[in-house]
Amino acid sequence: MAIAPSASYSITLRVEIKNRPGMLGRVASAIGNAGGDIGSVDLVESLRDRIVRDITVKARDSVHGQQIVTCLRHVAGVRVVNVSDRTFLMHLGGKIEIKNKVPVRTRDDLSMVYTPGVARVCLAIRDDRERAFALTMKHNSVAVVTDGTAVLGLGDIGPEAALPVMEGKAMLFKEFAGVDAFPVCLATKDSDKIVETVKLLAPAFGGVNLEDIAAPRCFEIEERLRKDLEIPVFHDDQHGTAVVVLAALLNALRIVRKNPKKLRVVVTGVGAAGTATIKILLSSGVRDIVGVDEHGTLHRGRTVGMDFMKRWVATATNPRQVKGRLGDAMEKADVFIGLSVPGILSVRDIKRMARDPIVFAMANPDPEIQPEEAERHVRVMATGRSDYPNQINNVLCFPGFFRGLLDSRARTVNDEMKVAAAHALAACVTAGELSAEYIIPSVFNKSVAPAVAEGVARAAHDTGMARRRRRPEPT
């Protein structure tokens, strides 16, 4: 089955072409016949006998990109001068930097931002630690902490290899919510050391975003930090995913006109994201959820492949005590939520589902079933990818969520904030916009982060978790 080319595998080909009529057409045909998707074509140099052009092409994957280059090299009158991977170019030198907010141009400036003037500010904070929120970057800073053990789609690749992902996360914090986020990649997998290190770093930050830490350690680390710190700790792989899934499901249910309390939901992948999704669905009134992992359905009495969190899932879900494999769980299911591995869901499984099935296949980079395969058999389809409709992406949650936490100076994160964020996100899709191909707003929708922030801040105040007084709403 053909998979659409993607910008994440785009290349720029510098080609030298003989200056004869029809040659550019031959180049374009060769790329098209190889399955490439041509973007821009730029003129670099034009001479009497040859023309040099930069041609940007999207491919399906790295191997496909090489196949396109090989096909082009076989075209007479064409020489491939250079091939650049656009994704690697974007990462050269790193993607983020620190900039000053105030200028340092004179002696007076220096005496105020640093010694001797800074001493008076230090003493003010010594006398009242809460003033650090007003007088330092603490009020707007988040530590993005990882050990590199569960990087999306890649697994345990280590802290250095995880750094490009953490940099990307920091970019999204700044781009969508104006939050200053800093990658903190730790060279340890020891839970005690991770907890201790984050506690030691905490004075400089207003919040902690845990990222790509493998289950089940991630549950313990988050819980211990939440108890020990006076700033909010949020494991995005768990709760960011859960918030966006709930928002998408709320809108999908508006299309199929089904009641959450009467749904049958199957969740594959009972790790960090799957467990948090199950929890938020339960708190939203969904009663019939069946979790499935590589050993089959989770049910009371199962002993194979269980840890403390899976034992909790087994007791809190599966009221009908469904036993067996994924196909057994899919019988008459209304919703499939995939947070597992590529290709495990078949068309046959979908055909076993109830009327108007909803399928969220979110394994990355390749979903549990390709949308091209499933689309004729489902009512609403969503993935985690940006090149298909209905991308369920954590970036819809975490920038605005932390904006709300920081604005309210929240002490912690609670379930009320997560549910409020999901409802705020769902409401960003108006009744006029809602359709089977638009159940969740675009990540570039400028209204999303402020809406989520407002929902979180309101919930923080309503539950007594905010340090900062809420401004009265205009009458």
PADREN-664111 format. One record per residue (C-alpha): residue number from 1; residue in one letter; x, y, z. Coordinates in Angstrom, 2 decimals. Layout:
REM residues N
pos; code; u; v; w
NUM; A; X; Y; Z
...
***
This chain:
REM residues 475
pos; code; u; v; w
1; M; 0.00; 0.00; 0.00
2; A; 1.40; 3.40; -1.01
3; I; 2.31; 5.71; 1.86
4; A; 2.25; 9.42; 1.15
5; P; 5.63; 11.20; 0.96
6; S; 6.38; 13.38; 3.98
7; A; 8.29; 16.59; 4.64
8; S; 10.19; 14.76; 7.39
9; Y; 11.95; 12.82; 4.63
10; S; 12.38; 15.71; 2.22
11; I; 15.64; 16.23; 0.35
12; T; 17.06; 19.04; -1.73
13; L; 18.74; 17.86; -4.93
14; R; 21.22; 20.15; -6.62
15; V; 21.21; 19.00; -10.22
16; E; 23.15; 20.16; -13.26
17; I; 20.96; 19.85; -16.35
18; K; 21.94; 20.27; -20.00
19; N; 20.48; 23.50; -21.31
20; R; 18.10; 22.00; -23.84
21; P; 14.30; 22.30; -24.22
22; G; 12.35; 19.66; -22.30
23; M; 15.16; 18.68; -19.92
24; L; 13.43; 20.01; -16.79
25; G; 10.35; 18.03; -17.78
26; R; 12.45; 14.84; -18.01
27; V; 13.84; 15.52; -14.52
28; A; 10.35; 16.08; -13.11
29; S; 9.06; 12.92; -14.80
30; A; 11.90; 10.83; -13.38
31; I; 11.18; 12.09; -9.85
32; G; 7.44; 11.56; -10.27
33; N; 7.88; 8.05; -11.68
34; A; 10.01; 7.21; -8.64
35; G; 7.16; 8.30; -6.36
36; G; 8.69; 11.59; -5.21
37; D; 6.61; 14.68; -4.50
38; I; 8.26; 17.81; -5.95
39; G; 8.04; 20.98; -3.89
40; S; 10.08; 23.99; -4.92
41; V; 12.33; 24.28; -7.99
42; D; 14.93; 27.06; -7.66
43; L; 17.37; 28.37; -10.22
44; V; 20.97; 28.44; -8.93
45; E; 22.97; 29.19; -12.09
46; S; 22.21; 29.49; -15.80
47; L; 24.98; 29.06; -18.37
48; R; 24.97; 28.57; -22.12
49; D; 25.36; 24.80; -21.99
50; R; 23.91; 23.90; -18.58
51; I; 21.51; 25.02; -15.86
52; V; 21.94; 24.29; -12.14
53; R; 18.76; 23.94; -10.07
54; D; 17.85; 23.06; -6.48
55; I; 14.83; 20.75; -6.44
56; T; 13.07; 19.95; -3.15
57; V; 11.44; 16.53; -3.07
58; K; 9.40; 14.72; -0.40
59; A; 10.02; 11.00; 0.00
60; R; 8.28; 8.23; 1.96
61; D; 11.38; 7.32; 3.97
62; S; 15.17; 7.40; 3.76
63; V; 15.37; 4.38; 1.45
64; H; 12.82; 5.90; -0.89
65; G; 14.87; 9.11; -0.97
66; Q; 17.90; 7.17; -2.14
67; Q; 15.79; 5.45; -4.80
68; I; 14.70; 8.84; -6.16
69; V; 18.33; 9.98; -6.36
70; T; 19.33; 6.76; -8.15
71; C; 16.55; 7.18; -10.73
72; L; 17.62; 10.75; -11.38
73; R; 21.23; 9.73; -11.90
74; H; 20.12; 7.49; -14.76
75; V; 18.60; 10.38; -16.73
76; A; 20.84; 11.33; -19.65
77; G; 22.03; 14.93; -19.55
78; V; 21.52; 15.24; -15.77
79; R; 24.21; 15.22; -13.09
80; V; 23.29; 15.10; -9.39
81; V; 25.76; 17.50; -7.80
82; N; 24.66; 17.25; -4.19
83; V; 21.90; 15.79; -1.98
84; S; 20.93; 17.53; 1.26
85; D; 18.64; 16.06; 3.89
86; R; 16.48; 19.03; 4.91
87; T; 15.70; 17.60; 8.35
88; F; 19.38; 17.23; 9.23
89; L; 20.07; 20.75; 7.95
90; M; 17.40; 22.11; 10.31
91; H; 19.21; 20.53; 13.27
92; L; 22.73; 21.70; 12.45
93; G; 24.15; 23.58; 15.44
94; G; 21.07; 22.85; 17.53
95; K; 17.62; 24.43; 17.31
96; I; 17.46; 26.70; 20.37
97; E; 19.54; 29.38; 22.08
98; I; 19.38; 31.80; 25.03
99; K; 18.85; 35.51; 24.40
100; N; 18.95; 38.50; 26.76
101; K; 15.70; 40.31; 27.53
102; V; 17.35; 43.60; 28.52
103; P; 20.36; 45.29; 26.89
104; V; 23.77; 45.64; 28.53
105; R; 25.31; 48.63; 26.77
106; T; 26.63; 50.89; 29.54
107; R; 28.28; 50.76; 32.94
108; D; 24.93; 51.64; 34.49
109; D; 23.30; 48.65; 32.80
110; L; 26.08; 46.38; 34.04
111; S; 25.83; 47.66; 37.60
112; M; 22.10; 46.87; 37.70
113; V; 21.95; 43.48; 35.95
114; Y; 25.06; 42.25; 37.76
115; T; 27.22; 43.43; 40.62
116; P; 26.70; 45.49; 42.72
117; G; 22.99; 46.10; 42.06
118; V; 22.01; 42.44; 41.77
119; A; 22.89; 41.92; 45.46
120; R; 19.82; 43.81; 46.63
121; V; 17.59; 41.59; 44.47
122; C; 19.27; 38.46; 45.85
123; L; 18.63; 39.60; 49.41
124; A; 15.00; 40.37; 48.64
125; I; 14.55; 36.78; 47.45
126; R; 16.47; 35.46; 50.47
127; D; 13.93; 37.17; 52.72
128; D; 10.94; 35.96; 50.65
129; R; 11.57; 33.03; 48.32
130; E; 8.25; 33.59; 46.54
131; R; 9.70; 36.79; 45.07
132; A; 11.85; 34.59; 42.81
133; F; 8.74; 34.18; 40.64
134; A; 8.59; 37.95; 40.07
135; L; 12.28; 38.82; 40.01
136; T; 13.81; 35.94; 38.01
137; M; 13.12; 33.74; 35.01
138; K; 11.55; 31.17; 37.34
139; H; 8.05; 32.48; 36.62
140; N; 8.29; 31.43; 32.97
141; S; 10.77; 28.55; 32.91
142; V; 10.23; 24.80; 32.59
143; A; 12.77; 21.98; 32.81
144; V; 12.23; 19.31; 30.15
145; V; 13.74; 16.26; 31.86
146; T; 14.52; 12.92; 30.24
147; D; 16.78; 9.91; 30.60
148; G; 16.30; 8.97; 26.93
149; T; 14.83; 5.55; 27.69
150; A; 11.50; 5.84; 25.86
151; V; 11.91; 8.28; 22.98
152; L; 8.86; 8.21; 20.72
153; G; 9.23; 5.51; 18.08
154; L; 12.88; 4.92; 18.99
155; G; 12.93; 3.49; 22.51
156; D; 16.02; 3.54; 24.73
157; I; 18.52; 5.62; 22.74
158; G; 20.26; 7.42; 25.60
159; P; 20.38; 11.05; 26.79
160; E; 22.59; 12.46; 24.01
161; A; 20.43; 10.99; 21.25
162; A; 17.31; 12.25; 23.02
163; L; 18.58; 15.84; 23.02
164; P; 17.23; 16.76; 19.53
165; V; 13.74; 15.75; 20.72
166; M; 14.07; 17.82; 23.90
167; E; 15.29; 20.81; 21.88
168; G; 12.26; 20.42; 19.64
169; K; 10.04; 20.32; 22.71
170; A; 11.60; 23.52; 23.98
171; M; 10.97; 25.18; 20.60
172; L; 7.28; 24.29; 20.75
173; F; 6.95; 25.63; 24.30
174; K; 8.32; 28.97; 23.14
175; E; 6.58; 29.11; 19.77
176; F; 3.07; 28.32; 20.97
177; A; 2.96; 29.62; 24.54
178; G; 5.97; 31.88; 25.12
179; V; 7.36; 29.50; 27.76
180; D; 11.15; 29.26; 28.23
181; A; 11.96; 25.55; 28.35
182; F; 15.37; 23.97; 28.86
183; P; 16.44; 20.43; 27.89
184; V; 17.81; 18.47; 30.85
185; C; 19.10; 15.09; 29.59
186; L; 20.28; 12.91; 32.46
187; A; 22.99; 10.26; 32.13
188; T; 21.29; 7.83; 34.51
189; K; 18.38; 5.39; 34.54
190; D; 18.33; 5.20; 38.32
191; S; 14.99; 6.48; 39.62
192; D; 16.51; 7.71; 42.91
193; K; 19.19; 9.70; 41.07
194; I; 16.66; 11.20; 38.65
195; V; 14.39; 12.30; 41.50
196; E; 17.28; 13.73; 43.48
197; T; 18.72; 15.58; 40.48
198; V; 15.40; 17.19; 39.57
199; K; 14.86; 18.23; 43.18
200; L; 18.29; 19.89; 43.20
201; L; 17.54; 21.75; 39.96
202; A; 13.99; 22.78; 40.91
203; P; 14.75; 26.23; 42.44
204; A; 15.47; 27.64; 38.96
205; F; 12.18; 26.48; 37.42
206; G; 8.46; 27.13; 37.66
207; G; 7.56; 23.66; 36.44
208; V; 8.96; 20.29; 35.39
209; N; 8.02; 18.46; 32.19
210; L; 9.07; 14.81; 32.37
211; E; 9.63; 13.37; 28.92
212; D; 10.42; 10.01; 27.31
213; I; 11.09; 8.10; 30.55
214; A; 10.20; 4.43; 30.26
215; A; 7.30; 2.83; 32.13
216; P; 6.82; 1.77; 34.84
217; R; 9.64; 3.94; 36.31
218; C; 8.01; 7.08; 34.95
219; F; 4.99; 6.59; 37.25
220; E; 7.15; 6.32; 40.36
221; I; 9.39; 9.26; 39.39
222; E; 6.46; 11.56; 38.73
223; E; 4.66; 10.59; 41.93
224; R; 7.74; 11.10; 44.10
225; L; 8.52; 14.48; 42.54
226; R; 4.93; 15.64; 42.93
227; K; 5.10; 14.87; 46.64
228; D; 8.50; 16.50; 47.18
229; L; 8.33; 19.65; 45.02
230; E; 6.34; 22.85; 45.39
231; I; 6.14; 23.34; 41.63
232; P; 3.99; 21.34; 39.19
233; V; 5.37; 18.15; 37.65
234; F; 3.76; 16.92; 34.43
235; H; 4.75; 13.78; 32.53
236; D; 3.71; 14.80; 29.03
237; D; 3.90; 11.30; 27.53
238; Q; 1.17; 10.35; 29.98
239; H; -1.03; 13.34; 30.55
240; G; -0.47; 15.39; 27.40
241; T; -1.46; 12.41; 25.30
242; A; -4.46; 11.67; 27.52
243; V; -5.75; 15.25; 27.33
244; V; -5.59; 15.39; 23.53
245; V; -7.13; 11.92; 23.16
246; L; -10.05; 12.91; 25.39
247; A; -10.55; 16.17; 23.47
248; A; -10.57; 14.32; 20.14
249; L; -12.93; 11.67; 21.49
250; L; -15.37; 14.26; 22.83
251; N; -15.67; 15.74; 19.36
252; A; -15.77; 12.36; 17.60
253; L; -18.70; 11.40; 19.82
254; R; -20.53; 14.53; 18.69
255; I; -20.31; 13.15; 15.14
256; V; -21.41; 9.56; 15.85
257; R; -23.89; 10.67; 18.56
258; K; -22.80; 8.18; 21.18
259; N; -22.84; 8.50; 24.97
260; P; -19.47; 8.12; 26.75
261; K; -21.09; 6.05; 29.49
262; K; -22.27; 3.46; 26.95
263; L; -19.04; 3.14; 24.98
264; R; -16.88; 0.08; 24.59
265; V; -13.27; 1.26; 24.28
266; V; -10.16; -0.77; 23.46
267; V; -6.75; 0.69; 24.34
268; T; -3.64; -1.02; 22.97
269; G; -0.34; -0.23; 24.60
270; V; -0.73; -0.05; 28.37
271; G; 2.41; 1.96; 29.07
272; A; 2.67; 5.57; 30.20
273; A; 0.34; 7.10; 27.59
274; G; -2.10; 4.19; 27.57
275; T; -2.48; 4.12; 31.34
276; A; -3.00; 7.89; 31.58
277; T; -5.55; 7.74; 28.76
278; I; -7.44; 4.99; 30.56
279; K; -7.46; 7.09; 33.74
280; I; -8.79; 10.24; 32.08
281; L; -11.46; 8.25; 30.22
282; L; -12.60; 6.67; 33.48
283; S; -12.75; 10.09; 35.14
284; S; -14.88; 11.31; 32.19
285; G; -17.51; 8.63; 32.60
286; V; -16.36; 5.87; 30.24
287; R; -17.09; 2.59; 31.99
288; D; -16.19; -0.22; 29.59
289; I; -12.47; -0.09; 28.72
290; V; -10.32; -3.08; 27.76
291; G; -6.54; -2.67; 27.83
292; V; -4.45; -4.84; 25.51
293; D; -0.69; -5.40; 25.48
294; E; 1.62; -7.86; 23.76
295; H; 0.32; -10.65; 26.02
296; G; -3.37; -9.98; 25.29
297; T; -6.16; -8.35; 27.28
298; L; -5.62; -7.15; 30.84
299; H; -8.05; -8.80; 33.24
300; R; -8.27; -9.76; 36.87
301; G; -6.15; -12.78; 37.62
302; R; -3.70; -12.36; 34.73
303; T; -0.14; -12.99; 35.85
304; V; 1.95; -12.82; 32.66
305; G; 3.77; -9.55; 31.95
306; M; 2.23; -7.62; 34.83
307; D; 3.72; -4.73; 36.81
308; F; 2.13; -2.63; 39.53
309; M; 0.45; -0.25; 37.09
310; K; -0.87; -2.99; 34.83
311; R; -2.31; -4.71; 37.90
312; W; -4.17; -1.49; 38.67
313; V; -5.48; -1.33; 35.09
314; A; -6.61; -4.96; 35.30
315; T; -8.68; -4.23; 38.41
316; A; -10.04; -0.83; 37.31
317; T; -11.14; -1.82; 33.78
318; N; -12.53; -4.68; 31.69
319; P; -15.84; -5.10; 33.56
320; R; -16.90; -7.89; 31.17
321; Q; -13.62; -9.74; 31.85
322; V; -12.79; -10.12; 28.16
323; K; -9.91; -12.57; 27.71
324; G; -7.81; -13.31; 24.65
325; R; -6.05; -11.26; 21.99
326; L; -6.74; -7.90; 20.38
327; G; -9.29; -9.38; 17.97
328; D; -11.35; -10.68; 20.89
329; A; -11.38; -7.25; 22.55
330; M; -12.48; -5.56; 19.30
331; E; -15.79; -7.44; 19.15
332; K; -18.57; -4.75; 19.22
333; A; -16.09; -2.07; 20.34
334; D; -17.05; 1.54; 19.60
335; V; -13.58; 3.04; 19.92
336; F; -10.04; 1.81; 19.27
337; I; -7.22; 3.85; 20.81
338; G; -3.78; 2.72; 19.68
339; L; -0.72; 3.75; 21.67
340; S; 1.38; 0.74; 20.82
341; V; 3.22; -0.49; 17.72
342; P; 2.73; -0.30; 13.94
343; G; 0.56; -2.68; 11.96
344; I; -1.16; -4.62; 14.74
345; L; -4.72; -3.66; 13.74
346; S; -6.31; -5.28; 10.69
347; V; -9.33; -4.45; 8.57
348; R; -10.82; -7.69; 9.86
349; D; -10.53; -6.33; 13.42
350; I; -12.26; -3.09; 12.43
351; K; -15.11; -5.00; 10.79
352; R; -15.78; -6.64; 14.16
353; M; -16.43; -3.24; 15.74
354; A; -19.82; -1.66; 16.44
355; R; -21.64; 0.72; 14.11
356; D; -19.79; 3.97; 13.24
357; P; -16.41; 2.90; 14.64
358; I; -13.88; 5.44; 15.87
359; V; -10.22; 4.52; 15.32
360; F; -7.34; 6.51; 16.83
361; A; -4.18; 4.78; 15.54
362; M; -1.40; 6.82; 17.14
363; A; 1.74; 4.69; 16.99
364; N; 4.57; 6.78; 15.57
365; P; 6.02; 7.04; 13.03
366; D; 3.80; 4.30; 11.59
367; P; 0.28; 3.77; 12.97
368; E; -1.39; 0.54; 14.09
369; I; -3.21; 0.57; 10.74
370; Q; -2.63; 2.84; 7.75
371; P; -5.48; 5.32; 7.20
372; E; -5.62; 4.33; 3.53
373; E; -6.43; 0.81; 4.67
374; A; -8.97; 1.73; 7.33
375; E; -10.79; 4.75; 5.89
376; R; -13.55; 2.83; 4.08
377; H; -14.47; 0.94; 7.24
378; V; -14.45; 3.64; 9.95
379; R; -16.54; 6.72; 10.66
380; V; -13.78; 8.76; 12.32
381; M; -10.05; 8.13; 11.88
382; A; -7.16; 9.86; 13.64
383; T; -3.41; 9.27; 13.86
384; G; -0.38; 10.84; 15.49
385; R; 1.01; 11.99; 12.15
386; S; 0.91; 15.46; 10.66
387; D; 0.41; 14.24; 7.08
388; Y; -3.09; 12.84; 7.71
389; P; -6.27; 14.54; 9.01
390; N; -6.95; 14.57; 12.76
391; Q; -3.44; 14.58; 14.14
392; I; -3.55; 13.77; 17.85
393; N; -0.43; 15.62; 18.90
394; N; 0.73; 16.53; 22.40
395; V; 1.73; 19.99; 21.19
396; L; -1.98; 20.80; 21.35
397; C; -1.75; 20.37; 25.12
398; F; 1.59; 20.95; 26.81
399; P; 2.41; 24.56; 25.79
400; G; -0.97; 25.89; 26.88
401; F; -1.11; 23.55; 29.88
402; F; 2.17; 24.89; 31.26
403; R; 1.17; 28.44; 30.36
404; G; -1.85; 27.98; 32.62
405; L; 0.25; 26.39; 35.38
406; L; 2.82; 29.19; 35.29
407; D; 0.24; 31.99; 35.05
408; S; -1.60; 30.66; 38.10
409; R; 1.68; 29.68; 39.83
410; A; 0.16; 26.29; 40.51
411; R; 1.64; 24.09; 43.20
412; T; 0.80; 20.81; 41.47
413; V; -1.17; 19.19; 38.65
414; N; -4.51; 17.50; 39.34
415; D; -7.17; 15.63; 37.37
416; E; -9.47; 18.65; 37.27
417; M; -6.84; 20.60; 35.32
418; K; -6.42; 17.78; 32.79
419; V; -10.14; 17.41; 32.15
420; A; -10.53; 21.20; 31.92
421; A; -7.73; 21.30; 29.35
422; A; -9.40; 18.57; 27.26
423; H; -12.75; 20.35; 27.22
424; A; -11.08; 23.67; 26.35
425; L; -9.21; 22.01; 23.50
426; A; -12.33; 20.29; 22.16
427; A; -14.19; 23.60; 22.23
428; C; -11.62; 25.12; 19.85
429; V; -13.42; 23.21; 17.07
430; T; -16.70; 25.04; 16.47
431; A; -19.94; 23.35; 15.46
432; G; -19.54; 24.77; 11.95
433; E; -16.03; 23.34; 11.62
434; L; -16.66; 19.92; 13.10
435; S; -16.48; 16.99; 10.68
436; A; -15.13; 13.45; 10.53
437; E; -11.87; 14.88; 9.17
438; Y; -11.68; 17.76; 11.65
439; I; -12.29; 16.65; 15.23
440; I; -9.20; 18.29; 16.69
441; P; -7.77; 21.74; 15.88
442; S; -4.59; 22.28; 13.94
443; V; -1.39; 22.62; 15.97
444; F; -1.02; 26.02; 14.30
445; N; -4.39; 27.26; 15.53
446; K; -3.43; 30.34; 17.57
447; S; -6.48; 30.03; 19.82
448; V; -5.50; 26.63; 21.21
449; A; -2.75; 27.48; 23.73
450; P; -4.62; 30.45; 25.27
451; A; -7.81; 28.38; 25.56
452; V; -6.02; 25.47; 27.23
453; A; -4.11; 27.87; 29.51
454; E; -7.32; 29.55; 30.59
455; G; -8.97; 26.20; 31.36
456; V; -5.99; 25.01; 33.40
457; A; -5.61; 28.29; 35.31
458; R; -9.33; 28.32; 36.13
459; A; -9.16; 24.74; 37.41
460; A; -6.05; 25.58; 39.47
461; H; -7.89; 28.41; 41.18
462; D; -11.11; 26.44; 41.62
463; T; -9.26; 23.56; 43.30
464; G; -7.11; 25.78; 45.53
465; M; -3.84; 24.88; 43.79
466; A; -2.99; 28.41; 42.58
467; R; -0.58; 30.71; 44.40
468; R; -1.57; 33.69; 42.33
469; R; -4.91; 35.43; 42.70
470; R; -7.18; 35.14; 39.72
471; R; -8.05; 38.41; 38.01
472; P; -11.78; 39.09; 38.08
473; E; -13.46; 38.40; 34.74
474; P; -14.82; 41.49; 32.97
475; T; -18.54; 42.07; 33.46
***
